[in-house]
Amino acid sequence: MKKPPPDTAVADVAPTDSKLTEYDEQHLVTYWRMLDADKEGADWREVAQLVLHIDPEREHDRARRAFDTHLARAKWMSEQGYRQLLRGGTANPNL
């Protein structure tokens, strides 16, 4: 598995697959930052701006959708997806 870049551009909607995706592997840092912000009770608009790089003032609906779906995916990763990551991620065909 390749080391994810620190600031990878995000999609408008995070994956919802039941298996780990390449997008997940590329956005581990984003997911960690989302979880940290959630734990701290950060305002979603600030997280959208700083973590997802989407201006909630200019693109409210897009920012909210990206925030909600990426936070949900980050939680999935912390509860289930990490197991697949530990078994070798998407490079392991036996997921």
C-alpha positions in Angstrom: 0.0 0.0 0.0 1.3 3.4 -0.9 1.6 6.2 1.6 -1.3 8.6 1.1 -0.5 12.2 0.3 -1.4 14.6 3.1 -4.0 16.6 1.1 -5.7 14.6 -1.6 -8.7 16.3 -3.4 -12.0 14.9 -2.2 -15.0 13.7 -4.1 -18.4 15.2 -3.5 -19.5 12.0 -2.0 -17.4 9.4 -0.1 -17.7 5.7 -1.1 -20.3 3.5 0.5 -18.9 0.1 -0.5 -18.8 -2.6 2.1 -15.2 -3.2 1.0 -12.2 -0.9 1.3 -11.6 1.1 -1.9 -8.6 2.8 -3.4 -10.3 6.1 -2.6 -10.3 5.1 1.1 -6.6 4.3 1.0 -5.9 7.6 -0.7 -7.9 9.5 1.9 -6.8 8.0 5.2 -5.4 11.4 6.4 -8.7 13.0 5.5 -10.6 10.4 7.5 -8.3 10.8 10.5 -8.8 14.6 10.4 -12.6 14.1 10.1 -12.6 11.9 13.2 -10.4 14.2 15.2 -12.7 17.2 14.3 -15.8 15.2 15.2 -14.3 14.2 18.5 -13.5 17.9 19.3 -17.0 19.0 18.3 -15.8 21.2 15.5 -18.3 23.0 13.4 -19.0 21.2 10.2 -18.5 24.3 8.1 -15.0 24.8 9.4 -14.2 21.1 8.8 -15.5 21.4 5.2 -13.4 24.4 4.6 -10.1 23.2 6.3 -10.2 19.5 5.7 -12.3 19.0 2.6 -11.3 22.3 0.9 -14.9 23.1 0.0 -16.3 26.6 0.9 -19.6 26.1 2.7 -20.6 29.7 2.0 -20.3 29.4 -1.7 -21.3 25.7 -2.1 -23.4 24.9 1.0 -25.1 21.8 -0.3 -22.0 20.3 -1.8 -20.0 21.0 1.4 -22.6 19.5 3.6 -23.0 16.4 1.5 -19.2 15.9 1.3 -18.9 16.5 5.1 -21.6 14.0 6.0 -20.5 11.3 3.7 -16.8 11.6 4.5 -17.5 11.6 8.2 -19.7 8.5 7.8 -17.0 6.8 5.9 -14.3 7.8 8.4 -16.5 6.2 11.1 -16.9 3.0 9.0 -13.1 2.9 8.5 -12.6 3.1 12.3 -15.1 0.4 13.0 -14.8 -2.0 10.1 -12.6 -0.8 7.2 -9.4 -0.8 9.2 -9.5 -4.6 9.3 -9.3 -4.8 5.6 -6.5 -2.3 5.6 -4.5 -4.4 8.1 -4.9 -7.4 5.8 -3.2 -5.6 3.0 -5.8 -3.2 1.7 -7.0 -3.2 -1.9 -3.7 -4.9 -2.9 -4.9 -8.1 -1.2 -7.4 -9.9 -3.5 -8.6 -12.0 -0.6 -10.5 -9.2 1.2 
